[in-house]
């Protein structure tokens, strides 16, 4: 704590509020990213099943998920746009000097956002208005657009972690930019695939968790079974893959960003036979209190041998490394992520074992309790992953090239604190409205399934017939019959 206070005392007064504002908006937006990137793919997978097998329940699920996808995308546009503005407003030093080098990633992400908006609109409009397979094929580019957006943002972030593709002139400004090298940096591959697998399994567990909750409340119909099984299967298959990818990216950090790795593992002194600490706290003098110490394990995990030398934080000057407080934050975030990931592997193995033995879901209520909690746990790991990435890189905003304090805005600290307060209030209202809409949609669908709504209320976009004529209310039938007496114009807009 003392090291953090000393650091802030020497930093510009704008630094703390700027970091807090960026951290809050990023932490809020990142909760929506798994659904923006992965929910289209899961929805289209259910859509394909419905068409392939002539399954009306699968089509109904796909249709309802597409409505959720549209609402989520609308909120994601708001939070993503705020982040885009903050890069220029809060960190003009970075954007002014380095924007020409890594800015293409943000451009790719913006174009993907634009394309995704068009594709979502077409997909939603296509229900009941297009031939079934035509509608499906028009929706197929949607996951690709989402992955392209992830490509752009991960390219920018991986460049900040391992900057490449430029040389510096005598004034310290980047010249001779090589766009290909700036995008495909040493950390891009590990970061991208780890991120993609993470958001897909997160979306899968969150969606499955909704139906696991319904299952625990006694809704054991095929609708809830299918709504649980497909997304959970996708997530369960990816969970052990993600565990391997997580180990790979940690080893990439060990080789490419050794000081960040030292922060993640709270290693103070460069040495071999380094122990692994599960949790624990680092003090400014390098001592560690609390946690569970496992001898030699950190060296073994880093290089498959206890003789592997692990770089410590003390190997670089204090001004070039995270403080003890920042190292502890990064370490806890990393350990929480690994712990939850390990538990999810066990849950996936439980599911796989029961499916291989009986071709059926596990029968234990404890399994469904764990499944209902898995989505929330995955969202925690998403937050922890970004905390590890960003806090572990401190004090650099561009690793070993520009400090965060050099990039921060000149705007008065009081103005930034005021802005933070306003943003918090607005985001609480926006996310509150988002959750309210989702709950209202869920309630309406449940009442419709239970037959307690009038037919007119079931005729809307989320109705029970994904393709073909709309069911008509009595009044609508009368109008249609009257129009039919006047010739071909009496056909309704869906061809009924």
N, C-alpha and C positions, 0 to 999 in steps of 0.2 A: 504493500500500500504506500509506503514511504517513497519508493521509486516512482510510482505513478504520480504522486503529488509533485515530486521534483521535476518530472517530465512536463507536467501541465504548467508548472510555474515558469519554465523556460520557453513554452510554446506560445504562439500568437493567441490572443483571447478568443478569436473566432474558431479556433480549431475544435474545441470540445463541442460547442453547439452544432457546428457543421457535421462533425462525425456522428453526433446523436441523431440529427435530422436524417442523414443518409442511412444510418443503421435502421431507424424506425421504418422508413419508407421501403427499404430493401427487404426487411424482415416481413413486412406486410405483403408486399408483392410476391415474394417467394412462395407464400402459402397457396397462391393461385396458379403458379407455374405448372405444377404436376397435372392439373386438370386441363390447362390450355394446351400442353404438349401431348398428353397421353389419352385424355378422355375421347378425342376424336377417333383414335385408333381402336379403343375398346368398344366404342359405339358402333363403328363400322364392322368390327368382328362379330358383334351380336346381330347387326343388320344382315351380314352375309349368312350367318346361321339361319336366320329367319327365312331368307329367300331360298337358300339351298334345301332346307328341310320342309318348307311350307309351314313354318312354325309361327302362328299368329302371336303367341306370347313373346317370342324373341323379337318380333317386329314392334310390338307394343313397348317393350323395354328400350329398344333402340330409339324409338320415337321420343320417349320421355327423356332419355339421356341426352338426346340432341337439344331438347328445350333447356335442360340444365346447362349444357355446354354453351348455349347462346347467352344465357344470363351471366355465366362466369366470364365469358369473353368480354362482355360489356364492362364488367367491373375491372377486369385485367387491363383494358385499354386505359382506364382512368389512372390506375396505379402505375402502369408502365410509362405513360406519358409524363407523369410527375417525376419519375426517376430520370427520364431523358433530359428534362429541363434542369434537374439538380446537378447533373454532371457538368453542365456549362456554368450554372450559377454558383455552385459551391466550390468547384475545383477548376477555375479558369486557368490556373498555372499549368495543370496537366493538359487540358484540352488545347490550350494555346500553343504549347510546345510540341506535344506528341500526337495531336489529333490527326495530322496527315499520315502518321505511321499506322495507327491501329483503328482509325475511325471507320474503315470499311466494314468492320464487324457490326458496328451500330447501323450502318446503312443497310446491310443484309437483313438485320433483324427488323428494321422499319419496313422494308419491302415485304418481308414475310408476314408481318402484322397486317399490312394492307391486303395482301393476297388471301390471308386467312379470313379476313372479314368478308370478302366477296364470296369465298367458298362456303362459309357458314350460312350466309344469306341464301345461296342457291340450294344448299342442302335442306334448310328448313322449308323453303318455298316448295321444294320438290315433292314433299309428302302429299299424296293424293293428286298431284298435278302432272307427274311424270310416270312413264312406265317403270315398273319396279327395278329392273336391272339397269336401265338408263340412269335412274336416280342414284343407285349404288355406285356406278362407275363415275358419275360426276362428283360424288363425295369422296372418292378414293384419294384425290390429291390433297385433301385436307390434312391428314397426318404428315404428309411430306412437307407441306408449308409450315406446320408446327415444328418439325425437326429442323427446317431451314432457319427458323427464328432462333432455336436453341443453338444452332451452329454459329450464328452471328454473335450472340452474346457470350458464348463460351470462348470463341476466338478472341474477343476483346479481353476477357478476364485472364485467359491463359497467357496472352501477351504481357499483361501487367505483372504476371508471376515470373515469366521467363522472356523478357523483351528481346526480340531479334529483328532482323530485316532493315538495319540502318547503320550508318556510321555517324560520328559526331564531328562537327567542324570545330575550329579553335575556340569558338564562343560557347561550345557545349550544346549546340542545336543539331537535331538530327537531319542528315542529308543522305542522298543515294538510297532512297527507300526501296526495298524489295518487298512488294505486297505479298507474294507467295510465302516468303519466309516469315513475314509479320503475322500471317494468319496461322500457318502450320508450325507453331513453335514447339519446343520439346514437351511442353505440358499439355498441348492441345488434345492429342489423342487420349491420354489417360483421363483428363478432365471430362471430355465430351462423352465418352462411352460410360463413364461412371455416372455422369449426370443423367443421361438418357435412360439407363437402366433404373436409376433411382426414382425418377419421376414416373416412369411407367408402373413400377411396382407400388409406388405410393398411391397413385390413382386407383390401381387395382384393389389395394387393401381398403382404401376409403370407401369406394363404391360397394365392395363386398361387405364392409362393416355395416352399412345401412340395412342390408338384407339379413345379416347375421342378427342384428338387433330385432328385426321383425320376427325372425325365427325363434329367438328367445321369448318373444311375447306371444308365441303360439300360432304364428302365421306360417303354417307348414305346407302351403300350396305350391304348385309348380312354378308360379310366378316368382316367389321368393327363392325357391331352390335354384332356378336358372339364373336369376339376378345375382345370387351369391356365387354360384359355381364358376361361371365363365371368368369374371374379373379376378376371383381368388386364384383360379388355376394359372392365369397369366402371371399374377404376382408371385405365386409359389414357385413357378418354374424359374423366374428371374432372380429370386432371392439368393440362392447359392451362387449364381453367376455374379450378382452384385457384390457378394462377399469376396469373391476372387478379384473382381475389378477394384474393390476398395483396398485390398492388400497390394495390388499392383500400383495404384496411384500413390499410396504411402511410400512404397519403395522408390517411385519416381521423385517424390519430394526429397527423400533421403539423398538421392544423387544430384538433383538439380537445385534444390534449395535447402542445403544442410542446416542453416540456422533456423529456418522455419521448422524443420523436422525436430531440431533440438527443443524448440518451444513446445511442439506437440507432445513430446515425450519428457518434458522438463529435465533435460540433460544439461548440467552445468559445465562439466569438465570433459574435454575430449579424452576418450579412453576406449579400451576394449573391455569385454566382459561387462558391458553396461547393463544394470538391472532395469526391469520394466516396472513402472509404478502405475497401478490402477488407481486413478484419482490422486489424491494427495495435493499438497500446496507447496509452491516454490517461494522461498524468501529472497530478498535482495542479495544476501550473501551466498546464495546458491544452495543453501540447505533446504531439505524437503521434510515436511511434517505431514502426518496422516497418510492415508492410502494403504494399498497392499503392495508390498515389494516382492517381486519375483526375480531372483538372481539370474543374471546373464541373458534374460529373455529378450531384451531390447536389441542387443547385438545379434542374437540368433534371428529375430524377425527381420532385421535390416539387411543382413548379408548371409543368412543361413549358417552362421558359424559364431560361436562365442568369441572368436578372435577378431570379429569385424570391428573396425574402429568407427565410433560414432562421434561426430563433431559436436562440441558443447557450445553453449551460449557464450561462455567466457573466451572463446577463440576470436571474437571480434570485439571492437570497442563498444561501450555501453550505448553510444549514440547510433550504432548500426544494428541493434538487435531489439527484440521486444523486451519490455520491462518484465519484472518477475510477475506482476499482476496480469499482464497481457499473456504471458506464457501459461500461467495457471488457467486463464479463461480458455485459451486454445486447447490446452491439455484436457480440461473437463469436457469441452465440446466434442473433442475427438473420442474420448473414452465413452461418453454417452452414446455417440453414434455407433461405435463398435459393439457396445453392450446390447443395444436394441437390435442391431443387425444380427448378432449371434442368437438372440431369442427368436427372431423371425425365421432364421434357418431351422431352428427346432420346430417351430409351428408348421413350416412348409414340409418338413420331413414327416411330421405327424399326419398331415393331410395326405401326402403321397403314399405313406404306408397303408392307410385305411383304403385309399382308392385302389391301390394295386391288389390288396387282399380281397376286398369285397365289391369293388366297383361302386362304392357308395361313400357318402359323406361320413365323417366321424360322428358317432352318436352321443358323445359326451357334451353336456352343456358347458363344461369348462373350455372345450375347444371353441365353441361359438362365443363364449365370453372373451376369450383371447382374440378371436377374429374380429370381434366388434371393437376392441381396443387397438388393433394393429394399425388401422388407418391413422389414428391420432398419434401413435408412436412414430409412424413414418414421417409425419409432418414435423415432429420434433427432430428427427434425424436430418431432414432437409435444412432446417434452421441451423443445426449444429455443424453441418457440412460447410455452410457459408461462413459461419463464425470462425471455424478452423482456418478456412482459406484466407479470410480478410484480416483477422486479428493476428494470425501467425506470421503474416507478411510485414507487420509493422516494424519499423517506422516508415516503410517504403510504400508509396502509392504506385510507383514503377520500380520494380525490384532492383536495388543497387544503382538506380539512376536518378530518382527523384523522391524526396521525402514528402510525406503527407503535409507537413507544415509549410513546405515550399509551394504546394499546389493550391492551398486554401484561399478562399475569397477575402477581399478587404472589407466586406460588409461588416458593419458593427455587430458585436456579439449580441447586444440586446435585441437587435432586429432578428437575428437568427433564432434566438430563444423564443421570441414572439411567433415567428413563423412555425417553429416546432409545435408550439401549443395549438396554433390554428390547424395544422396538419393532423395532429392527434385527434382533435374534435371532429374534423371532417371525415377522417378515416373510420372513426367509431360509428358515425352516422351511416357512412357508405356500407361498411361491413354489416352493420345492424340491419340495414335495408336488404342487403343481399341474403342474409340468413332468413329474414322474414319472408322474402319471396320464395325461397326454397321450401320453407316449412309450409307455406300456403299451397304451393304446388303439390307437395307430398300429401297434404291433407285432402286436397281436392281429388287427387288420383285414388287415394284409399277409399274415399266415400263413393267415387264412381265405381270402383271394383266391387264394393259391397252393395251396389244397386240402390243407394239412398239419395242419388241426385236425379232430378228430372231429366228426361231425355235431352232437352234443349241444352242442358249444361254439359252434356257429354259430347256434343257435336263439334267441339272446338279442336284446336290443333293437337291436343293430347288425347283425342278420342280413341275408341277401342278398335277402329278399323283403319289401319295405316294406309291401305290402298283401296281403290274402288269408290263407289258412290258413298256420299255422306248419308247417315241415317237422318230422316226428316222428322221434325216435330209435326204435330197436327196442323199448326198454322203454316209451316213451311210446305207441307204436303198440299194444302189447299192452294197456295200461291203457285206451286209447280204445276198442279193440275190445270189451273186457270191459264197459265202461260202456255201449256202444251196445246190448248185449243187454238192458239194463234199461229201454229206452225213450228218449224224447226227451232226458232228462237226460244222455245220453251225449255230447252235443255239447260240444266244448271251448269255452273262453271267447271264442275268436275265431270261433266258428261253423264250425270245420273239421269 
